[in-house]
Amino acid sequence: MKVAIVFDSRTGTTRAAAAAMGRIFEEQGHECSVQSVADADPEQVSEADLICVGSWTQGLFIILQHPTKSSMSFIDRLGDLKGRKAAVFCTYKLATGSLLPRMAAALEARGAEVLGQFKYRGPEPTEQFRSFAAAMAAAP
Ligand SMILES: Cc1cc2nc3c(=O)[nH]c(=O)nc-3n(C[C@H](O)[C@H](O)[C@H](O)COP(=O)(O)O)c2cc1C
């Protein structure tokens, strides 16, 4: 499966999480690209079988959390995602509120099927993500 991981990172945590996710996908035999929202080409990303978009959590720590403007505007620049699988992820310190559902809804509005939503309190992907990557490897 061709996987594209795109992230927005301010101080490197989300970048490191995205890179670790890429390594996990590659261990499962997928072809994977990992790029920042600033560097990624929306047209190319739209052609992946599985599109993962990640943001750091912006907000007032316990309220008003949201994805970054850059991560949402990257989703807005993606093409028709009908038939594409997607996942969203974020890194955070305290709470993520509606961040992940908001990113998922934006991808779904473009036609993607969002199969996973993952949050990490640091740069390490969770066991839940590892199981997801293994399930994707087993999928037809
Ligand atoms: C201005 C600002 C607002 C933040 N708001 C939240 C928040 O509402 N909830 C939370 O859990 N973490 C919040 N954080 C913490 C970051 O989301 C967290 O440290 C993240 O892992 C940083 O990712 P990065 O290193 O990729 O930039 C905030 C950080 C900053 C700088």
The ligand as an ORCA input file, in Angstrom:
! r2SCAN-3c Opt
* xyz 0 1
  C       0.670     28.004     21.758
  C       0.545     26.567     22.188
  C      -0.700     26.062     22.512
  C      -0.843     24.724     22.940
  N      -2.086     24.269     23.272
  C      -2.230     23.005     23.719
  C      -3.517     22.519     24.110
  O      -4.538     23.213     24.049
  N      -3.615     21.232     24.564
  C      -2.510     20.424     24.674
  O      -2.658     19.294     25.115
  N      -1.283     20.839     24.271
  C      -1.122     22.098     23.801
  N       0.121     22.540     23.426
  C       1.259     21.611     23.466
  C       1.659     21.079     22.097
  O       0.527     20.717     21.309
  C       2.534     19.838     22.253
  O       3.659     20.170     23.016
  C       2.938     19.253     20.912
  O       3.459     17.971     21.097
  C       3.964     20.122     20.195
  O       4.235     19.542     18.960
  P       5.450     20.022     18.027
  O       6.731     19.777     18.817
  O       5.363     19.159     16.814
  O       5.247     21.474     17.719
  C       0.292     23.869     23.010
  C       1.548     24.389     22.674
  C       1.674     25.704     22.272
  C       3.052     26.243     21.911
*
